[in-house]
Amino acid sequence: MIVDWNTIKIFIKPGSIDFRKQINGLSVHVANQMKKDIFSGAFYIFSSRDRKKIKIIYWDKNGFCLWQKRLEKDKFPWPNNNDEAMELVFDEFKMLLSGIDFFRAHQEIKGIKIF
């Protein structure tokens, strides 16, 4: 599969998911709980409770693909809240897989008065 990272949407689901779920369970979760179109080709990222494993599911023209990554040491950075799915840009996706915690990065401040 060749992915055009300029057009692909990437969603991360804060919180954890039952890691016994496979393609069917995750696709139902995307459609029913996240209210997203599982057949859009977007990537949907889920984490285990201990943050050592992630699963990524997406639709690729004629079937579902499921990727899993397990860390032997350390944990994946993950959002603190359990809110709705967040959309990531490709650079954030790369940082997530590399272990860079951009969720706790400094936020830009605009229009602050000095004195």
LODRENVO-99320 format. One record per residue (C-alpha): residue in three letters; x, y, z. Coordinates in steps of 0.2 Angstrom, whole numbers, plus 5000, padded with zeros to 4 digits. Example, Ala and Ser with C-alpha at 12.3 -4.5 7.8 and 13.67 -1.06 7.14 Angstrom:
// residues 2
ALA506249785039;SER506849955036;
***
This chain:
// residues 115
MET500050005000;ILE500650174996;VAL500050315007;ASP499850495002;TRP500250575019;ASN499650745013;THR497850685011;ILE497650545024;LYS496750595040;ILE497350525057;PHE496350505072;ILE496850465090;LYS495650395103;PRO496150465120;GLY495950335134;SER496250155132;ILE495350015123;ASP495149825127;PHE496649765117;ARG495749595114;LYS494749685101;GLN495249655083;ILE494749725066;ASN492849695069;GLY492749765087;LEU493849915083;SER492849955067;VAL491249945076;HIS492050065090;VAL492550185076;ALA490750185068;ASN489750185084;GLN490750275098;MET491850385088;LYS490450425075;LYS491750415061;ASP491650335044;ILE492750185045;PHE492750165026;SER493550335023;GLY495350275023;ALA495750375039;PHE496950295051;TYR496250265069;ILE497450245083;PHE497050155100;SER498150125115;SER498149985128;ARG497950035146;ASP499750025150;ARG500250135135;LYS501550005129;LYS500449945114;ILE499550035100;LYS498349975086;ILE498050065070;ILE496550015059;TYR496050085042;TRP495150035026;ASP496250005011;LYS495149994996;ASN494549814998;GLY494849775016;PHE495349825033;CYS497149835039;LEU497749825057;TRP499449875063;GLN500049845081;LYS501649905089;ARG502249845106;LEU503649935115;GLU504849835125;LYS505349985136;ASP504550145139;LYS502750205135;PHE501850295121;PRO501450475124;TRP499550495125;PRO498250625129;ASN497750655147;ASN495950665144;ASN494550545138;ASP493750665126;GLU493250635108;ALA494450575095;MET495750705091;GLU496450735073;LEU498350725071;VAL499450795057;PHE500750675050;ASP502150765059;GLU501250725076;PHE500950545070;LYS502850525067;MET503250605084;LEU501950485093;LEU502850335085;SER504550405090;GLY503950435108;ILE503950625108;ASP502650695119;PHE501850835109;PHE500250825120;ARG501150915134;ALA502151045123;HIS502051225127;GLN500451315120;GLU500551465109;ILE500051625118;LYS499351765108;GLY498951945113;ILE499651945131;LYS500052115139;ILE501752135146;PHE501352275158;
***
